[in-house]
């Protein structure tokens, strides 16, 4: 991977930062955040402005360019990747390390007095604007909204914003109709005494209307906003996709409906002016509910006194708790996904020793097997197919320049998943196709112990995910090891593979309590720079736990693994497992064998079935 | 325990809330916080205003009185006690429960529009003022400082503020002279570019000057403030105690000193005017450092632009990390404390079956044995001596009305500690003097497993205590049990038994990372209302851990128990322990036997030594 040469681009950007055609007054710094106007994690090519200006294309990062400097903030997952992709014009700011300044503090330290710091008000979330603006102001600078996106002005071959056809999801997938979701939302609005709710996150729009799209790779969403009133529904969406008869029927656009369920379709670009009109027409005490992560531009459209901002919207919270139809869909999706991976691993076991399988070939093969499964739509994220030292790059994606050949001498880490119409998957397995070293097995086994500690944890109702994070690390910590990422994230139901409001992390900000029906990943790891990476990831469902006692009648929760893919036994040092852990592995493998075995049988995949049976033999502890 | 009748007092308070002699304008609500002008947890009798007005005398709670209502907020430790001590005039607000409103939200819900809410500006911390004031203002009310404390106006027999002699501590106890502490503080001030530091917490004043007092029961502190400039030291303290020759010598008050180490002694009551003078004389960019928990009155004395507020002061952080002299002192104190408890438990074993030992007698006996030890000063908190159902009242203190007799049929919980000139102790043991039930043993063993999980935990340098809290609960959670308090608190060195900035709790606010040299308690429990209470508490020292590997060269930490008192083996269900846990108990008991045994021998306490030897026999697991 050679770095992108950005000298010329930075020169152009610095010119437009002073060009009165684009800025009212020159800006001495310009911030290029990661997201789009919906604060999405995964973004369309036309929104990859930070990657365009810097070369760094990881999923998280913020670039800031001043007259003299260009700096990039990103987190531990991306330290290596960012360092590889950026040229010498850029300074890498390693977030989470003690000596790394915040963006605000850095700006204060490098800017001349009384500077203006520009940012696209549609791209920066309101909460971040508020925080930065306050620090900058107190140091005598100003954060200013720059209406025209300055990257777009120099990005001559910027791709078009996608506008692809929509998929409608019926009740058998969603469990609840969009009308009933609107009713539930309005009841939450009434509880909080708000008159309007602005849906800004793409997955929230998709979930609310039981629609899916493909405007953003890996995330089955489409560019849209919605504004829900107590008696009105406005959907802001472009293109002729609303002319599609199944969509019109699904949304009952041509039916005679009670007015409060009549959807008014409006152009995507009209959201700001419409919202400003809503804002201008509010009577006292009429509040408008927005996420505090909505863009500064939309938040500002509502006068401050009328805003009701929360870190998580009622849609975000409702969406996280999967209903029976969604849970069953997730189970089905994970069984199909396991079938594909049994095929893949059986194939890899035969092919890797020949020395012809590269990381890219393996990733493609995984996609091929997945695409053979019913209701497969696309991958749920870029496959991390990494062998040897590439495995230590936590969010690695193989490209021709880095593409290694799998061998019997190196650990192979595959983190991959798919979107099926009935559910979203995300699974990591770490394998060795030869003989792992004692040290590799030792590290793998600590990671496995952490994985089991979370998966088998029983905890009271109302527990937040961050209270479980240390369980995943304890076995590693005992030996002085650790990993620099969280342990788990929420997973959507045929939606984004990363979703709020729950997760399992040492970071404690704003995670909502775990509830039965929520779906999260459990993915501890261990990474040795320049050498190998290990991660064991299952997607797990929060379920009620049966316990001997029931303190204060609170009830208890635990996890049920949805992912049913064998964990490679040759990587396990059985003597490091307790009896309980050993039993967990055996019971897990027994379930893989039964459930996935039956499906392999049904699909006539006999060779993969033989592989599964071999890989799910009970472990025995050597005494 | 019968509740305090407060009808007449509340009537009087409501009158002064409207009396122009005390308030500029009538206040519709008056807040009575728990603390004193130093935001102390333990307070002098003259500062027990909340207990005076309500009857509830637990260590944490805030009373608010309006025209119509009187409400008390307190946490899970005190729900039962507060309910017992308050009459029907009071509504108990159980903090931490989902449906309990915050003080601000409750005020907004009960007050008529445009109300004034009064509070003593010396008693309310600045951060709390800010938060409450903001919420009240946005609801159309005003938080107003009431200079004269309204409780004091109706408290006719209010005791005098104590002003007791001081104790000087030499280098053998403190390890660092007060001069060197001032030098270190000034270097922290220079780092942050502040010119002044205001010491408001009583234990910080005591620590900084290597002085102790006895103005507050259990906490060896004295009423004082200090203001440290880059070239000046001002100590605000009352009474003729500064005339005491050893104190004068210790502070070098009569020596010829460099001016920057010359202590100016000023009256305690002059702090506000002196600080206002400092505030008025500041040049631009001259900042004044205060804790954000300092009183609103003192914080306001410094114009906003000149304030530098942090949640923890440099003294708080320096004080938490014990140096070699302090660590050795803590070890010595804990050995002496263990000697006293071996005597006590040996005595109890003989006396309890006779049916003559009450909770109060047991507590007094514990104090008697402690007072026989060298350098004993006083207890470090009110002894929790509780048997049977009283054990479920987490911060119970026996009084004649509740005093139960210890018996061979009930669990006995003793949480007690002392101040020795060389260190502070805090230990809880739960015992049965007859035959515990299988259920009692089961619960005890889960608590023990939690205690061991924390005590034996190995974790990276820089880990915050809240990441360890779930280790203490995991065994309880597995069976659907839990406890409603944190797992540990910082412990001072011949100072407050509760001190910041570190702790082990599911609450994550502002705990600082654990460092080698910090001292915390490890005290999980289990409580069954109306039936029994179990807690196992050791004070533990954070020490470097030797690990097999050393990820990113971060280094690892673990705990060394300072408390060396046997854990009653008859309460343990050995079959619920893992081999590792069993070994931990045996190694711990071996250490108690060796270290405390030697001291018992030295002190010629042969019967207690026999008891210790019996109680530290190795546990064997029944296979």
Interface residues (C-beta under 8 A of the other chain):
Chain A: X98 X457 X458 X459 X460 X462 X466 X467 X468 X469 X470 X471 X474 X476 X477 X478 X479 X480 X481 X482 X506 X508 X545 X547 X548 X549 X550 X551 X552 X554 X556 X578
Chain B: X98 X457 X458 X459 X460 X462 X466 X467 X468 X469 X470 X471 X474 X476 X477 X478 X479 X480 X481 X482 X506 X508 X545 X547 X548 X549 X550 X551 X552 X554 X556 X578
